[in-house]
Amino acid sequence: MSSGSSAIVAGARSEVIASGSIGKVVRRGTLSRGRLQLDEGRLIRHDEDRRDLEPAAVDDPEACLIDLRVKLGRLELRNPVLAASGTCGYIRELAAFVQLDRLGGVIPKTVTMRPRAGNATPRTVETPAGLLNAIGLDNDGLEHFLEHHLPYLRTVGTAVVVNIAGETIDEFVAMAELVGAAPGADAVELNISCPNVSHGLDLGIDVRSVAEVVTRVRRACPLPLIAKLTPNVTDLVVIARAAADAGADAVSLVNTFRGIAVDWRRCKPILANDFGGLSGPAIKPLALRAVWEVARALPALPVIGIGGIANIDDVLEFLVAGASAIQVGTANFYDPGVCERLVAELPAKLEEIGATSVAEVVGTLRSNR
Amino acid sequence: MDGTAAGPAQRLVTIVENRPIARDTYVLRLDDPLTASAIRPGQFLMIRPGGENDPLLGRPLALYNVVRDPGGTAVGFEVVYLVIGRGTRALSARRAGERLSIWGPLGNGFGPPPAGGAVVFVAGGIGQTPFLALGGWWLGRESCGGVSYAGAAAHSATLLYGVRTSELAAGIEDFERAGIAVEVATDDGSLGRRGYVTDLLRRRLEGGARPGKVVGCGPPPMLSALARMAREYDLDCDVSLENHMACGYGACFSCVAPIVQQGGGTDLRRVCVEGPVFGAAAVDWSA
């Protein structure tokens, strides 16, 4: 991805940087009157006096004046909307429904060092406003990923965050090294939080393990590093701080909440794996709480919010609560075009509150107390 | 999926009709010329029955019938569903004029018919639904997704249809109208023969019939029995699997089935993208 200017325009209301890396979000022909437009580096209102602005002109990335860019440590994204790991396959699947180069980034399904068959079925069960899953990191292994998926991912025109899960810290390090050496990845996300394989979660609930895996991966891999954390801990702030102190560029909050679904007639859990991870709108308040807690305690640590995000209001809620970017997860399953739509809707929502950038709304949530 | 099939898309479409045709069984007709002209038999749609958040997920429903205007242009399509849970119950409450979020066409669909041969469809439960469009297509009566077999059609098509009881038998007259002969088996003998639908096939095979193609859709035990019979009689047999799905387009890895791999062994593969149609011998029924 390109990142022409490294500066994020926070709070700039009277001028913008015409650097070519302004968020490319306005689609051809979708310009509405009143939308802010860029004219020779100055802000103007698109109104009756600007009828000469042909729809084609708005496809120019510089034509969108709301600055959607976000900065997550060393990782810069053109906008804050990412497709979450495990909810968009290897991205090819999503390409049928989403113009991928509109997104801030994509995170393919977790890859492990060796191929994993995953869990038996049923692997998922719908719950009230939610989804309980125990897929079990079904994947064909890192070698296959690097050979078959990464070459495609290099062509999608957006940031590619490769999500990895090792069985041991050594394996995390070895995988990160290989991903860092292969062209195509823009960042690495450590899945130290998968509730459906024991090693992932064990690692993510222990402060020392988190510190060690982040420290060692950071040393072994030059790419920006994101730690995806589990909410299934007593104090998420302690874990997030360990990740930050060890050099994580950002943390993704949160992975799924452990749960079960019960078939009371058979006296059996519904999932073949018994336990699964809960996602979807049902967990949104829990995820928002996690984001706010961590963002307040660790204001210097960029947070990527995840948990039940399905519409543009959800996106703004997470940004305001302290997330610098967000990942759309389960909503991809039941609304495949949602990611692109959220990017398209974001500028107008920011404009509604008088904001000219994403950065200026991040973490603006104030306590009532 | 070969090169002739159009890719899937998500859209909001209007309900033309949502009408009961048997006990707990409905036909849903949607106004959607784009899907109707692209979809091929064996492919399916994800249809979101609910409102904002509950039920959350779409439900996979196979193409039942392409709806055409008097000039023959595809203007919509129908699916048939059995109310078995919260999603299908919510869907049954939707009315004509309302809009539904759908995405498709999805899955690989069926291949070509055995030219000049007889085809036998074996359906259990609500598994008859893919066979109406398939029969019309394979008999050369209908062009689907831009593909017509008029010059290489099957000679005849028969539906062997097993349901628990007569009240659940849905759409028999639709099949007969499409030129597909129907023979029914029920668990209680209330319609057709009493017994399993696979018994109907065995009687035919024992009588010397050798269909050019057999296709099954229904509960796993039925399909497993069908696959055994196909092996025993060396029949060309496909099955359409009905695995539980969350997304329908390959993103979630929920719907996996054990598929025999080239070079040996089995792997859990996504039914939504690699199927739902598989050769009966490609499925590891022991798993």
Chai-1 contact restraints between the chains, C-beta under 6 A:
chainA,res_idxA,chainB,res_idxB,connection_type,confidence,min_distance_angstrom,max_distance_angstrom,comment,restraint_id
A,T87,B,A251,contact,1.0,0.0,6.0,A-B,restraint_1
A,C88,B,A251,contact,1.0,0.0,6.0,A-B,restraint_2
A,G89,B,G250,contact,1.0,0.0,6.0,A-B,restraint_3
A,G89,B,A251,contact,1.0,0.0,6.0,A-B,restraint_4
A,E93,B,Y249,contact,1.0,0.0,6.0,A-B,restraint_5
A,E93,B,G250,contact,1.0,0.0,6.0,A-B,restraint_6
A,E93,B,A251,contact,1.0,0.0,6.0,A-B,restraint_7
A,A96,B,G7,contact,1.0,0.0,6.0,A-B,restraint_8
A,A96,B,P8,contact,1.0,0.0,6.0,A-B,restraint_9
A,F97,B,Q10,contact,1.0,0.0,6.0,A-B,restraint_10
A,A117,B,L268,contact,1.0,0.0,6.0,A-B,restraint_11
A,P122,B,H244,contact,1.0,0.0,6.0,A-B,restraint_12
A,R123,B,S254,contact,1.0,0.0,6.0,A-B,restraint_13
A,T124,B,A246,contact,1.0,0.0,6.0,A-B,restraint_14
A,T124,B,S254,contact,1.0,0.0,6.0,A-B,restraint_15
A,E126,B,L56,contact,1.0,0.0,6.0,A-B,restraint_16
A,E126,B,L57,contact,1.0,0.0,6.0,A-B,restraint_17
A,P128,B,D54,contact,1.0,0.0,6.0,A-B,restraint_18
A,A129,B,N53,contact,1.0,0.0,6.0,A-B,restraint_19
A,A129,B,D54,contact,1.0,0.0,6.0,A-B,restraint_20
A,A129,B,L56,contact,1.0,0.0,6.0,A-B,restraint_21
A,I135,B,F253,contact,1.0,0.0,6.0,A-B,restraint_22
A,D138,B,F253,contact,1.0,0.0,6.0,A-B,restraint_23
A,G280,B,L56,contact,1.0,0.0,6.0,A-B,restraint_24
A,P281,B,N53,contact,1.0,0.0,6.0,A-B,restraint_25
A,N332,B,A251,contact,1.0,0.0,6.0,A-B,restraint_26
A,F333,B,A246,contact,1.0,0.0,6.0,A-B,restraint_27
A,F333,B,C247,contact,1.0,0.0,6.0,A-B,restraint_28
A,F333,B,C252,contact,1.0,0.0,6.0,A-B,restraint_29
A,Y334,B,L56,contact,1.0,0.0,6.0,A-B,restraint_30
A,Y334,B,L57,contact,1.0,0.0,6.0,A-B,restraint_31
A,Y334,B,G58,contact,1.0,0.0,6.0,A-B,restraint_32
A,P336,B,Q10,contact,1.0,0.0,6.0,A-B,restraint_33
A,P336,B,W103,contact,1.0,0.0,6.0,A-B,restraint_34
A,G337,B,Q10,contact,1.0,0.0,6.0,A-B,restraint_35
